[in-house]
């Protein structure tokens, strides 16, 4: 039963996290690029340039898919007994 509740909880958290990332993808991408530049300086030029809203939306979508899988697995465990 513990794994079931954990799957449901993690699924809900990942879905919410992905939705927030997608909703604020421009701001998240900008803050991510600035943070990389600040932390790594010139070494982060390439990765900071690739921190675009589209790539950030991809990460949010992947998070939501993983959350849905965890949530559905938890629900299936509850329904199967």
C-alpha positions as CSV (number, residue, x, y, z in Angstrom):
1,X,0.0,0.0,0.0
2,X,2.9,2.4,0.6
3,X,4.1,2.2,-3.0
4,X,0.6,2.8,-4.2
5,X,0.2,6.1,-2.3
6,X,3.8,7.1,-3.2
7,X,3.0,6.6,-6.9
8,X,-0.2,8.6,-6.6
9,X,1.6,11.4,-4.7
10,X,4.6,11.5,-7.1
11,X,2.3,11.4,-10.1
12,X,0.3,14.4,-8.9
13,X,3.4,16.4,-8.0
14,X,5.1,15.7,-11.4
15,X,1.9,16.6,-13.3
16,X,1.6,19.9,-11.3
17,X,5.4,20.6,-11.8
18,X,5.1,20.1,-15.5
19,X,2.1,22.3,-15.8
20,X,3.8,25.1,-13.9
21,X,7.0,24.7,-16.1
22,X,4.9,24.9,-19.3
23,X,2.8,27.9,-18.0
24,X,5.9,29.9,-17.2
25,X,8.3,28.4,-19.8
26,X,9.6,31.8,-21.1
27,X,10.5,33.0,-17.6
28,X,12.0,29.6,-16.6
29,X,14.1,29.4,-19.8
30,X,15.4,32.9,-19.2
31,X,16.2,32.3,-15.6
32,X,17.9,29.0,-16.4
33,X,20.1,30.6,-19.0
34,X,21.0,33.4,-16.7
35,X,21.8,31.0,-13.9
36,X,24.0,28.9,-16.1
37,X,25.9,31.9,-17.3
38,X,26.3,33.2,-13.7
39,X,27.5,29.8,-12.4
40,X,29.8,28.6,-15.3
41,X,30.6,31.8,-17.2
42,X,31.9,31.3,-20.7
43,X,31.6,27.5,-20.4
44,X,27.8,27.8,-20.3
45,X,27.4,29.7,-23.6
46,X,26.2,26.8,-25.6
47,X,23.9,25.3,-23.0
48,X,22.5,28.7,-22.1
49,X,21.8,29.4,-25.8
50,X,19.9,26.2,-26.0
51,X,17.7,27.1,-23.0
52,X,14.7,28.1,-25.1
53,X,11.0,28.2,-24.2
54,X,10.5,25.2,-26.6
55,X,13.1,23.1,-24.8
56,X,11.6,24.1,-21.5
57,X,8.1,23.1,-22.6
58,X,9.6,19.7,-23.7
59,X,10.9,19.2,-20.2
60,X,7.5,20.2,-18.7
61,X,5.7,17.8,-21.1
62,X,8.1,14.9,-20.2
63,X,7.5,15.6,-16.5
64,X,3.7,15.5,-17.1
65,X,4.0,12.2,-19.0
66,X,6.1,10.6,-16.2
67,X,3.6,11.9,-13.7
68,X,0.7,10.4,-15.6
69,X,2.4,7.1,-15.8
70,X,3.1,7.1,-12.0
71,X,-0.5,8.2,-11.3
72,X,-2.1,5.6,-13.5
73,X,0.1,2.9,-12.1
74,X,-0.9,3.9,-8.5
75,X,-4.6,4.0,-9.5
76,X,-4.3,0.6,-11.2
77,X,-2.8,-0.8,-8.0
78,X,-5.6,0.6,-5.9
79,X,-8.3,-0.8,-8.3
80,X,-6.6,-4.3,-8.5
81,X,-6.7,-4.6,-4.7
